[in-house]
Amino acid sequence: MKRIIVSLIFVTSSLAVVALPQKKEAGKSSCQGTGTQAEANACARFQYTQADVEMNRVYEQLMSELAGDDDKNQQKLRQAQLLWLQYRDANCESEASIYEGGSIRPAIYNQCLASVTRERTGRLRAFLGAMRQ
């Protein structure tokens, strides 16, 4: 029973955090009026997609900065990114696994993907900034 209550609190909190940026970005996403679970799932997927697009943009900028005579730095970043992607996917799969079979599972999974991807984007941006100094 405690696990169910804790899970409900977590889900409610997660959805509340997701809803705040949606109000600020009204008209910019497909996250308006998420009244059904299917709409919440689609919104979470949209947010993950946006985060992934931004991360890939920053990653490509960083790869361009690392281009040069010796591509060892690009190889290291590429390898790190591939390992990080494996970590991200496994981590979010683990977080969402307690909701296996439930209609909220896709929202939890995609919220995790979006959050972790935004964190990675921040780290890549910091690396890019250091390269440009």
C-alpha positions as CSV (number, residue, x, y, z in Angstrom):
1,M,0.0,0.0,0.0
2,K,2.8,2.4,0.9
3,R,4.5,1.7,-2.5
4,I,1.3,2.6,-4.3
5,I,0.9,5.9,-2.4
6,V,4.6,6.8,-2.9
7,S,4.2,6.0,-6.6
8,L,1.1,8.1,-6.9
9,I,2.8,11.0,-5.2
10,F,5.8,10.6,-7.5
11,V,3.6,10.5,-10.6
12,T,1.5,13.5,-9.5
13,S,4.6,15.5,-8.8
14,S,6.2,14.5,-12.1
15,L,3.1,15.5,-14.0
16,A,2.9,18.8,-12.1
17,V,6.5,19.6,-13.1
18,V,5.8,18.8,-16.7
19,A,2.6,21.0,-16.7
20,L,4.4,24.2,-15.6
21,P,6.6,24.6,-18.7
22,Q,3.6,23.7,-20.9
23,K,1.7,26.8,-19.7
24,K,4.6,29.0,-20.5
25,E,5.0,27.5,-23.9
26,A,1.4,27.5,-24.9
27,G,1.1,27.3,-28.7
28,K,4.6,26.0,-29.1
29,S,3.9,22.3,-28.4
30,S,1.3,19.6,-28.6
31,C,1.0,19.7,-24.8
32,Q,-2.0,21.9,-24.5
33,G,-4.9,20.6,-22.5
34,T,-3.4,17.2,-21.5
35,G,-6.6,15.8,-20.1
36,T,-6.3,12.2,-20.9
37,Q,-3.5,9.7,-20.3
38,A,-3.0,9.4,-24.0
39,E,-2.5,13.1,-24.3
40,A,-0.1,13.2,-21.4
41,N,1.9,10.3,-23.0
42,A,2.0,12.2,-26.3
43,C,3.1,15.4,-24.5
44,A,5.9,13.6,-22.7
45,R,7.0,12.1,-26.0
46,F,7.0,15.5,-27.6
47,Q,9.1,17.0,-24.8
48,Y,11.6,14.1,-25.1
49,T,11.8,14.6,-28.9
50,Q,12.5,18.4,-28.4
51,A,15.2,17.7,-25.8
52,D,16.8,15.1,-28.1
53,V,16.8,17.5,-31.1
54,E,18.5,20.1,-29.0
55,M,21.1,17.7,-27.6
56,N,21.9,16.5,-31.1
57,R,22.3,20.1,-32.3
58,V,24.8,20.9,-29.5
59,Y,26.6,17.5,-30.0
60,E,27.1,18.3,-33.7
61,Q,28.5,21.8,-32.8
62,L,30.9,20.2,-30.4
63,M,32.0,17.6,-32.9
64,S,32.7,20.4,-35.4
65,E,34.8,22.2,-32.8
66,L,36.8,19.0,-32.1
67,A,37.5,18.5,-35.9
68,G,41.1,18.8,-36.7
69,D,44.2,17.1,-37.8
70,D,43.8,14.4,-35.2
71,D,40.3,13.0,-34.8
72,K,41.0,11.2,-31.5
73,N,39.0,13.8,-29.6
74,Q,36.0,13.2,-31.8
75,Q,36.4,9.5,-31.4
76,K,36.4,9.9,-27.6
77,L,33.3,12.1,-27.6
78,R,31.5,9.7,-30.0
79,Q,32.3,6.7,-27.8
80,A,31.2,8.6,-24.7
81,Q,28.0,9.6,-26.3
82,L,27.2,6.1,-27.4
83,L,27.8,4.8,-23.9
84,W,25.8,7.6,-22.4
85,L,22.9,6.8,-24.7
86,Q,23.0,3.2,-23.5
87,Y,23.0,4.4,-19.9
88,R,20.1,6.9,-20.5
89,D,17.9,4.3,-22.1
90,A,18.7,1.6,-19.4
91,N,18.2,4.1,-16.6
92,C,14.8,5.3,-17.9
93,E,13.7,1.8,-18.7
94,S,14.5,0.9,-15.1
95,E,12.6,3.9,-13.7
96,A,9.5,3.2,-15.8
97,S,9.6,-0.6,-15.2
98,I,7.5,-0.3,-12.0
99,Y,4.6,1.0,-14.2
100,E,4.9,-1.9,-16.6
101,G,1.5,-2.7,-18.1
102,G,0.1,0.6,-17.0
103,S,-1.1,3.4,-19.2
104,I,1.2,5.9,-17.5
105,R,4.4,4.0,-18.2
106,P,5.1,5.8,-21.6
107,A,4.7,9.2,-19.8
108,I,7.1,8.2,-17.1
109,Y,9.6,6.8,-19.5
110,N,9.6,9.8,-21.8
111,Q,9.7,12.3,-18.9
112,C,12.8,10.5,-17.7
113,L,14.4,10.5,-21.3
114,A,13.6,14.3,-21.6
115,S,15.1,15.1,-18.2
116,V,18.3,13.1,-18.5
117,T,18.7,14.3,-22.1
118,R,18.4,18.0,-21.0
119,E,21.1,17.3,-18.4
120,R,23.4,15.9,-21.0
121,T,22.8,18.8,-23.3
122,G,23.9,21.1,-20.4
123,R,27.1,19.2,-20.0
124,L,27.7,19.2,-23.8
125,R,27.1,23.0,-23.8
126,A,29.6,23.5,-21.0
127,F,32.1,21.5,-22.9
128,L,31.5,23.5,-26.0
129,G,31.9,26.7,-24.1
130,A,35.2,25.6,-22.7
131,M,36.4,24.6,-26.3
132,R,35.5,28.1,-27.5
133,Q,37.5,29.9,-24.8
